[in-house]
Amino acid sequence: MTRRQVSYAGIGGGQVRRIVVGVDDSRSGLAALRRAVTLAAAEHVPLVAVRAWALGLPRHGGRRNRHLSHPHVVLSFSGDEQELAARVLTHSALLSAVGDLPAGVDVQIQTPAADPAVALTELAEPGDVLVVGSDPEVRLRSLVHGSVSRYCVRHARCPVLVIQPDSRDARGSSLPPTSAGIPRPT
């Protein structure tokens, strides 16, 4: 069996309950989302698409550090804009990765306000399969900010599939950047 060939039947030696996938608009994130949709369709189980957000994440103007000795101080913050941006990015990533969902795939979108690695490992339970992307070209960034895929492999309570981008992802992300002025998903 080559790296690209995966047997989906009974991953982890038992019945698969759900497929949980970390969503982002990177090349590896789109490849992971494609694989997760394929796996959910093959196993006839729900797909839980997770796009975590937090004020301390680099994309939201902060620096990721899972062991903050001095956490950010926020006096009042509803998170509505960030949650909406996370939902829109998830919808856009699904459309970009697979065009349209196959019939019969139940998709649940979750947008927790948390570190992505911690959120994924807390949401993925025994019986689930966790799918995450890992791009070998961003090693320096992962050294500085930490690797979500590495954290998930070490801390998840279920099997983890780590997906690297393939030739379809060579062009990079085709998603527009997120901003506060994004229209609501339909």
NORCOR-V185848 format. One record per backbone hydrogen bond with DSSP energy under -1.0 kcal/mol. NH is the residue of the N-H (numbers start at 1). CO is the residue of the C=O. E is the energy in kcal/mol with one decimal. If there is no record, write none. Layout:
((NH,CO,E) (NH,CO,E))
//
This chain:
((11,8,-1.1) (13,10,-2.0) (17,127,-3.5) (19,46,-2.4) (20,129,-2.8) (21,48,-2.8) (22,131,-2.0) (23,50,-3.1) (30,26,-2.2) (31,27,-1.8) (32,28,-2.5) (33,29,-2.1) (34,30,-2.3) (35,31,-2.2) (36,32,-2.6) (37,33,-2.4) (38,34,-2.2) (39,35,-2.6) (40,36,-2.7) (41,37,-2.3) (42,38,-2.3) (43,39,-2.5) (44,40,-1.1) (45,40,-1.8) (47,106,-3.1) (48,19,-3.5) (49,108,-2.5) (50,21,-3.0) (51,110,-2.3) (53,112,-2.1) (57,54,-1.6) (60,57,-1.5) (61,58,-1.6) (62,57,-2.3) (83,79,-2.6) (84,80,-2.5) (85,81,-2.5) (86,82,-2.3) (87,83,-2.3) (88,84,-2.7) (89,85,-2.6) (90,86,-2.0) (91,87,-2.4) (92,88,-2.8) (93,89,-2.7) (94,90,-2.3) (95,91,-2.2) (96,92,-2.6) (97,93,-2.9) (98,94,-2.4) (99,95,-1.5) (100,98,-2.6) (105,102,-1.6) (108,47,-3.0) (110,49,-2.7) (114,112,-1.3) (119,115,-2.8) (120,116,-2.6) (121,117,-2.1) (122,118,-1.9) (123,119,-2.4) (124,120,-2.4) (128,125,-2.4) (129,18,-1.8) (130,159,-2.7) (131,20,-3.0) (132,161,-2.5) (134,163,-2.4) (138,135,-1.8) (142,138,-2.0) (143,139,-2.0) (144,140,-1.8) (145,141,-3.2) (146,142,-1.8) (151,147,-2.2) (152,148,-2.5) (153,149,-2.5) (154,150,-1.8) (155,151,-2.0) (156,152,-2.5) (161,130,-3.1) (163,132,-3.0) (169,166,-1.9) (170,167,-1.4) (172,169,-1.7) (182,179,-1.2))
//
